[in-house]
Amino acid sequence: MNSLIPLLVAAPLAGAALLLLGGRALDRFGHWIATALAALSCAFGLVLFFDMLGRDTEHRAVTERLFSWIPVGGFRADVSFQLDQLSIVFVLLITGVGTLIHLYSVGYMAHDERRRRFFAYLNLFLAAMLILVLADNYLLLYVGWEGVGLASYLLIGFWQHKPSAATAAKKAFIVNRVGDMGLSIAIMLMFAEFGSFAFRPVFSAAGDASEGKLTAIALMLLLAACGKSAQVPLQSWLGDAMEGPTPVSALIHAATMVTAGVYLITRSASIFNLAPDAQTAVVVVGAVTLLFGAIVGCAKDDIKKALAGSTMSQIGYMIMAAGLGPIGYAFAIMHLVTHGFFKAGLFLGAGSVMHGMNDEVNMRHYGGLRKYMPWTFATFMAGYLAIIGFPFLSGFFSKDKIIEAALAKGGTEGWILGTCALVGAAVTAFYMTRVVLLTFFGEKRWQPDAEGHRPHPHESPRTMVIPMVVLTFGSLFAGGLFSLGDSFLHFLEPVTGHEEGHAPLSAFAVSAIATVCMAAGVGLAWLKYGRKPVPVQAPRGSLLTRAARRDLLQDDFNHAVLVRPGSALAATLVFFDSKGLDGFVNGLAAAIGGLSGRLRRIQTGYVRTYALSMFGGTLVLVASTLLMRSV
């Protein structure tokens, strides 16, 4: 069975190569090749999963070494894959959701002239993400990490004829490069300290390293996680990334790429557990981001950007849980998987709405769509109820576990984190109810497009509806299935470890309070958007609303703190280079040139002038000799 592990990566990678190199001959059916290869990778993952379940717990982790990549003296880097309980969860999520999104894209991108290239990029993304989660060392993980960044850049900017899409792709790439530097520095520190960057040697030697060095490594890993998972302070790229096609938003920015940071922290648990200061930083980043994203999501009228704020917030929950240590690692992954189901379904539902509304994204121009798009409405409602934590749906189980773990931290810190999580739950219910009310309920507010054509909403084709229906089952039942007998927790425990926390409130009390917060958010949204007509043009709003529409001034902050000082520094260096260094060099050259121009006048070409100069030189020589003798 181990021989199937490389095929997980090889199938989508071969699809990407075939579609990119095969030329226009594959335009008619290339999308089906990509979808079939994604499904094949998913099938391999299922076979490996059930094979893993058939082995004893201590023998479930296996390693498949392919070849030695860089053997130089004492330095050796292998291309080697590790399949254990943590990586198989990600494999099934990536390939399962990825296959559904491939199928959805068949219908969504049906009229795009460059569809073959789009599916090649989707396959490339799957391959890179699988390398990331299957690598058994940080250097190979870095290869997948960078491959994901490249594929994300290509997919976000796929509609490159739109300046906004091209700008968004560059922004995502540059911001992620900041995080990528953190990962590269962490790998260098590991090699300098442990002499290796493979997981097992690093984790086994971590106990002998000083806390300061482990903290430095962990903080660099956190910086990398902030970039990929759009966490404060590297969150500014996620909203703009919605310029890409909607399947991209569902695949990369809901279910897979943005979860890479959570995977990195959880995989590096042995390092973070020995660096409490770094763990505190992880918790703070997660708590701040879950509130930041929720507030931003409340003010967005663009349906995809509202969901992007939600993604940022939900990833914040996962990061916060991972920062709690062994109390929260498994719950972070559990929420990651349930979120992959309902958020991918919500994004696909948003794409279906856009498909029926002439690509309109402004929710204030929707209204009353539930009658015209019943399948989209039903599947979207399932995702909506799951994400707000409606009792006994997926989000209810996974999010409540994180709230319990936060409270179990104990002391003032536990109460602060628990309160942040509960406030986030209430705000989540508010903005998601707002999205549902503006889109599917109320009066029609449909507006003609730029060419004067009024939309005629209709249900999407089967290739788009079927993936939404399948994801609905995950939204409804995955959380309950994982919580049954704590099966998911026990499955991951050999990799993530687990410690029972002692929360000041019972599990029932936490669920009851979370449900009350959820109901309060729903009720407030209903009072604001359900009881009265919604204006087509957004009102001016409060100061907080205006700030949230501008992503809480994150771009203004980056511009003031980074861009302007950077531009000023660059201008100063250019001035110093051109007027200082280049001025000195050019001035010296000019002086030598001027001196040369004057000296060349001595060369007249007349014999009498040369004879006179020789006579003058002889006189000087004789006079000097006589003078020296007299002295």
Backbone hydrogen bonds, N-H to C=O, Kabsch-Sander energy under -0.5 kcal/mol:
donor,donor_aa,acceptor,acceptor_aa,energy
4,L,1,M,-2.3
5,I,2,N,-1.5
7,L,3,S,-0.5
8,L,4,L,-1.1
8,L,5,I,-1.0
9,V,5,I,-0.7
9,V,6,P,-0.6
10,A,6,P,-2.6
11,A,7,L,-2.1
13,L,9,V,-1.9
14,A,10,A,-2.7
15,G,11,A,-1.8
16,A,12,P,-2.3
17,A,13,L,-2.2
18,L,14,A,-2.8
19,L,15,G,-2.4
20,L,16,A,-2.1
21,L,17,A,-2.1
22,G,18,L,-2.0
25,A,22,G,-0.5
26,L,23,G,-1.8
27,D,24,R,-1.8
30,G,26,L,-2.5
32,W,29,F,-0.6
33,I,29,F,-1.5
34,A,30,G,-2.2
35,T,31,H,-2.1
36,A,32,W,-2.6
37,L,33,I,-2.3
38,A,34,A,-2.0
39,A,35,T,-2.3
40,L,36,A,-2.3
41,S,37,L,-2.2
42,C,38,A,-2.0
43,A,39,A,-2.4
44,F,40,L,-2.4
45,G,41,S,-2.1
46,L,42,C,-2.3
47,V,43,A,-2.3
48,L,44,F,-2.4
49,F,45,G,-2.2
50,F,46,L,-2.5
51,D,47,V,-2.0
52,M,48,L,-2.2
53,L,49,F,-2.2
54,G,50,F,-1.1
55,R,52,M,-1.7
59,H,56,D,-1.5
60,R,57,T,-1.3
62,V,83,L,-2.4
64,E,81,F,-3.0
65,R,63,T,-0.5
66,L,79,V,-2.7
67,F,79,V,-1.0
69,W,67,F,-0.7
69,W,77,A,-2.1
70,I,77,A,-2.1
72,V,70,I,-0.8
72,V,75,F,-3.1
75,F,72,V,-2.7
77,A,70,I,-0.9
79,V,67,F,-2.8
80,S,78,D,-1.1
81,F,64,E,-2.7
82,Q,134,L,-3.9
83,L,62,V,-2.8
84,D,82,Q,-0.6
88,I,84,D,-2.5
89,V,85,Q,-1.1
90,F,86,L,-1.5
91,V,87,S,-2.5
92,L,88,I,-2.4
93,L,89,V,-2.0
94,I,90,F,-3.2
95,T,91,V,-2.6
96,G,92,L,-2.2
97,V,93,L,-2.0
98,G,93,L,-0.6
98,G,94,I,-1.6
99,T,95,T,-2.2
100,L,96,G,-1.8
101,I,97,V,-2.3
102,H,98,G,-2.1
103,L,99,T,-2.3
104,Y,100,L,-2.4
105,S,101,I,-2.3
106,V,102,H,-1.1
106,V,103,L,-0.6
107,G,103,L,-0.8
107,G,104,Y,-0.7
108,Y,104,Y,-2.3
109,M,105,S,-2.8
110,A,107,G,-1.2
112,D,109,M,-1.7
115,R,112,D,-1.3
118,F,114,R,-1.9
119,F,115,R,-2.4
120,A,116,R,-1.8
121,Y,117,R,-2.2
122,L,118,F,-2.0
123,N,119,F,-2.3
124,L,120,A,-2.4
125,F,121,Y,-2.4
126,L,122,L,-2.2
127,A,123,N,-2.4
128,A,124,L,-2.4
129,M,125,F,-2.7
130,L,126,L,-2.2
131,I,127,A,-2.1
132,L,128,A,-2.1
133,V,129,M,-1.9
134,L,130,L,-1.7
135,A,131,I,-1.6
136,D,80,S,-1.8
138,Y,197,F,-3.0
141,L,137,N,-2.0
142,Y,138,Y,-2.0
143,V,139,L,-1.3
144,G,140,L,-1.9
145,W,141,L,-2.7
146,E,142,Y,-2.6
147,G,143,V,-2.3
148,V,144,G,-2.5
149,G,145,W,-1.7
150,L,146,E,-2.3
151,A,147,G,-2.7
152,S,148,V,-2.5
153,Y,149,G,-2.1
154,L,150,L,-2.3
155,L,151,A,-2.2
156,I,152,S,-2.9
157,G,153,Y,-1.8
158,F,155,L,-1.3
160,Q,158,F,-1.9
162,K,159,W,-2.1
165,A,162,K,-0.6
166,A,162,K,-2.1
167,T,163,P,-2.5
168,A,164,S,-2.2
169,A,165,A,-2.3
170,K,166,A,-1.9
171,K,167,T,-2.5
172,A,168,A,-2.6
173,F,169,A,-2.2
174,I,170,K,-2.6
175,V,171,K,-2.6
176,N,172,A,-2.1
177,R,173,F,-1.4
178,V,174,I,-1.1
178,V,175,V,-0.6
179,G,175,V,-1.2
180,D,176,N,-2.6
181,M,177,R,-1.9
182,G,178,V,-1.1
183,L,179,G,-1.6
184,S,180,D,-2.4
185,I,181,M,-2.5
186,A,182,G,-2.2
187,I,183,L,-2.2
188,M,184,S,-2.0
189,L,185,I,-2.6
190,M,186,A,-2.4
191,F,187,I,-2.4
192,A,188,M,-2.4
193,E,189,L,-2.2
194,F,190,M,-3.7
195,G,190,M,-0.7
195,G,191,F,-1.5
196,S,190,M,-0.6
199,F,136,D,-2.1
202,V,198,A,-2.1
203,F,199,F,-3.0
204,S,200,R,-2.4
205,A,201,P,-1.7
206,A,202,V,-1.1
208,D,205,A,-1.6
209,A,206,A,-1.3
214,L,210,S,-2.1
215,T,211,E,-2.4
216,A,212,G,-2.1
217,I,213,K,-2.4
218,A,214,L,-2.7
219,L,215,T,-2.6
220,M,216,A,-1.8
221,L,217,I,-2.1
222,L,218,A,-2.3
223,L,219,L,-2.2
224,A,220,M,-2.0
225,A,221,L,-2.3
226,C,222,L,-2.6
227,G,223,L,-1.6
228,K,224,A,-2.0
229,S,225,A,-2.6
230,A,227,G,-0.8
231,Q,226,C,-2.1
234,L,231,Q,-2.6
238,L,235,Q,-1.3
240,D,236,S,-0.6
241,A,237,W,-1.6
242,M,239,G,-1.4
243,E,240,D,-1.8
244,G,241,A,-1.7
248,V,245,P,-1.2
249,S,245,P,-1.3
250,A,246,T,-2.3
251,L,247,P,-2.5
252,I,248,V,-2.6
253,H,248,V,-1.1
255,A,250,A,-1.1
256,T,251,L,-1.3
258,V,252,I,-1.6
259,T,256,T,-1.8
260,A,257,M,-2.0
263,Y,259,T,-2.2
264,L,260,A,-2.5
265,I,261,G,-2.2
266,T,262,V,-2.4
267,R,263,Y,-3.2
268,S,264,L,-1.7
269,A,266,T,-1.5
271,I,268,S,-1.4
272,F,268,S,-2.1
273,N,269,A,-2.8
274,L,271,I,-0.9
275,A,272,F,-1.6
279,Q,275,A,-2.0
280,T,276,P,-2.3
281,A,277,D,-1.9
282,V,278,A,-2.2
283,V,279,Q,-2.4
284,V,280,T,-2.5
285,V,281,A,-2.5
286,G,282,V,-2.5
287,A,283,V,-2.7
288,V,284,V,-2.7
289,T,285,V,-2.4
290,L,286,G,-2.4
291,L,287,A,-1.3
292,F,288,V,-2.5
293,G,289,T,-3.0
294,A,290,L,-1.1
295,I,291,L,-2.3
296,V,292,F,-2.2
297,G,293,G,-2.3
298,C,294,A,-1.0
298,C,295,I,-0.5
299,A,295,I,-0.6
299,A,296,V,-1.3
300,K,296,V,-0.6
303,I,301,D,-0.5
303,I,361,V,-2.5
306,A,302,D,-2.3
307,L,303,I,-1.6
308,A,304,K,-1.7
309,G,305,K,-2.1
310,S,306,A,-1.6
311,T,307,L,-2.3
312,M,308,A,-2.4
313,S,309,G,-2.0
314,Q,310,S,-2.9
315,I,311,T,-2.7
316,G,312,M,-1.5
317,Y,313,S,-1.5
318,M,314,Q,-1.6
319,I,315,I,-2.8
320,M,316,G,-2.6
321,A,317,Y,-2.4
322,A,318,M,-2.6
323,G,319,I,-2.0
324,L,320,M,-0.7
324,L,321,A,-1.0
325,G,322,A,-1.3
327,I,324,L,-0.7
328,G,325,G,-2.0
329,Y,325,G,-1.6
332,A,328,G,-2.4
333,I,329,Y,-1.9
334,M,330,A,-2.3
335,H,331,F,-2.5
336,L,332,A,-1.8
337,V,333,I,-2.2
338,T,334,M,-2.3
339,H,335,H,-2.7
340,G,336,L,-1.7
341,F,337,V,-1.4
342,F,338,T,-2.2
343,K,339,H,-2.7
344,A,339,H,-0.6
344,A,340,G,-1.1
345,G,341,F,-2.1
346,L,342,F,-1.9
347,F,343,K,-2.5
348,L,344,A,-2.5
349,G,345,G,-2.2
350,A,346,L,-2.4
351,G,347,F,-2.4
352,S,348,L,-2.1
353,V,349,G,-2.3
354,M,350,A,-2.5
355,H,351,G,-2.4
356,G,352,S,-1.6
357,M,353,V,-0.9
357,M,354,M,-0.7
358,N,355,H,-0.5
359,D,354,M,-3.0
360,E,357,M,-1.4
363,M,301,D,-3.2
363,M,361,V,-0.6
365,H,362,N,-1.9
366,Y,363,M,-1.7
367,G,439,T,-1.1
368,G,441,F,-1.0
369,L,439,T,-1.2
370,R,440,F,-1.3
371,K,368,G,-0.8
372,Y,369,L,-0.8
373,M,369,L,-2.0
377,F,373,M,-2.7
378,A,374,P,-2.6
379,T,375,W,-2.4
380,F,376,T,-2.5
381,M,377,F,-2.4
382,A,378,A,-1.6
383,G,379,T,-1.9
384,Y,380,F,-2.7
385,L,381,M,-2.8
386,A,382,A,-1.9
387,I,383,G,-2.5
388,I,384,Y,-1.8
389,G,386,A,-1.0
390,F,385,L,-2.6
393,L,390,F,-2.0
394,S,475,S,-1.9
396,F,393,L,-0.7
397,F,393,L,-1.3
398,S,394,S,-2.0
399,K,395,G,-2.3
400,D,396,F,-1.4
401,K,397,F,-1.3
402,I,398,S,-1.2
403,I,399,K,-2.1
404,E,400,D,-2.5
405,A,401,K,-2.4
406,A,402,I,-2.5
407,L,403,I,-2.3
408,A,404,E,-2.1
409,K,405,A,-0.5
409,K,406,A,-1.0
410,G,407,L,-1.5
414,G,410,G,-1.8
415,W,411,G,-1.7
416,I,412,T,-2.5
417,L,413,E,-2.6
418,G,414,G,-2.7
419,T,415,W,-2.4
420,C,416,I,-2.4
421,A,417,L,-2.4
422,L,418,G,-2.1
423,V,419,T,-2.9
424,G,420,C,-2.6
425,A,421,A,-1.8
426,A,422,L,-2.0
427,V,423,V,-2.6
428,T,424,G,-2.4
429,A,425,A,-2.0
430,F,426,A,-1.7
431,Y,427,V,-2.7
432,M,428,T,-2.3
433,T,429,A,-1.7
434,R,430,F,-2.2
435,V,431,Y,-2.0
436,V,432,M,-2.2
437,L,433,T,-2.8
438,L,434,R,-2.6
439,T,435,V,-1.7
440,F,436,V,-2.7
441,F,436,V,-0.7
441,F,437,L,-1.1
445,R,366,Y,-2.3
449,D,453,H,-2.3
452,G,449,D,-2.1
464,M,461,P,-1.5
465,V,461,P,-1.9
466,I,462,R,-2.9
468,M,464,M,-1.0
469,V,465,V,-2.2
470,V,466,I,-2.4
471,L,467,P,-2.4
472,T,468,M,-1.3
473,F,469,V,-1.1
473,F,470,V,-0.7
474,G,470,V,-1.0
475,S,471,L,-2.2
476,L,472,T,-2.1
477,F,473,F,-2.7
478,A,474,G,-1.5
481,L,477,F,-2.3
482,F,478,A,-2.6
483,S,479,G,-1.9
484,L,480,G,-1.1
485,G,483,S,-0.6
486,D,483,S,-2.3
487,S,484,L,-1.1
488,F,482,F,-2.0
490,H,486,D,-2.5
491,F,487,S,-2.0
492,L,488,F,-2.0
493,E,489,L,-1.5
495,V,492,L,-2.0
496,T,492,L,-2.5
497,G,493,E,-2.1
499,E,326,P,-1.0
502,H,408,A,-0.6
503,A,501,G,-0.6
510,V,506,S,-2.5
511,S,507,A,-2.3
512,A,508,F,-2.4
513,I,509,A,-2.7
514,A,510,V,-2.7
515,T,511,S,-2.3
516,V,512,A,-2.1
517,C,513,I,-2.5
518,M,514,A,-2.5
519,A,515,T,-2.7
520,A,516,V,-2.4
521,G,517,C,-2.2
522,V,518,M,-2.3
523,G,519,A,-2.8
524,L,520,A,-2.4
525,A,521,G,-2.0
526,W,522,V,-2.3
527,L,523,G,-2.3
528,K,524,L,-1.7
529,Y,525,A,-2.9
530,G,525,A,-0.6
530,G,526,W,-2.0
531,R,526,W,-1.1
546,R,542,S,-2.6
547,A,543,L,-2.1
548,A,544,L,-2.6
549,R,545,T,-2.3
550,R,546,R,-0.9
551,D,548,A,-2.0
552,L,547,A,-2.3
553,L,547,A,-0.9
553,L,550,R,-0.8
554,Q,550,R,-0.5
554,Q,551,D,-1.5
557,F,553,L,-2.7
558,N,554,Q,-2.5
559,H,555,D,-2.6
560,A,556,D,-2.6
561,V,557,F,-3.1
562,L,558,N,-2.5
563,V,558,N,-2.2
564,R,559,H,-3.3
566,G,562,L,-2.1
567,S,563,V,-3.1
568,A,564,R,-2.9
569,L,565,P,-2.8
570,A,566,G,-2.7
571,A,567,S,-2.7
572,T,568,A,-2.5
573,L,569,L,-2.6
574,V,570,A,-2.5
575,F,571,A,-2.4
576,F,572,T,-2.8
577,D,573,L,-2.7
578,S,574,V,-3.1
579,K,575,F,-3.2
580,G,575,F,-0.7
580,G,576,F,-1.4
581,L,576,F,-1.8
582,D,577,D,-3.8
584,F,580,G,-2.7
585,V,581,L,-2.5
586,N,582,D,-3.2
587,G,583,G,-2.6
588,L,584,F,-2.7
589,A,585,V,-2.3
590,A,586,N,-2.4
591,A,587,G,-2.5
592,I,588,L,-2.5
593,G,589,A,-2.5
594,G,590,A,-2.7
595,L,591,A,-2.8
596,S,592,I,-2.6
597,G,593,G,-2.2
598,R,594,G,-1.9
599,L,595,L,-2.6
600,R,596,S,-2.1
601,R,598,R,-1.0
602,I,599,L,-1.6
603,Q,600,R,-1.0
604,T,602,I,-1.5
610,Y,606,Y,-1.6
611,A,607,V,-2.7
612,L,608,R,-2.2
613,S,609,T,-2.0
614,M,610,Y,-2.3
615,F,611,A,-2.5
616,G,612,L,-2.6
617,G,613,S,-2.3
618,T,614,M,-2.3
619,L,615,F,-2.3
620,V,616,G,-2.1
621,L,617,G,-2.3
622,V,618,T,-2.8
623,A,619,L,-2.8
624,S,620,V,-2.1
625,T,621,L,-2.0
626,L,622,V,-2.5
627,L,623,A,-2.2
628,M,624,S,-2.0
629,R,625,T,-2.0
630,S,626,L,-2.1
631,V,627,L,-1.4
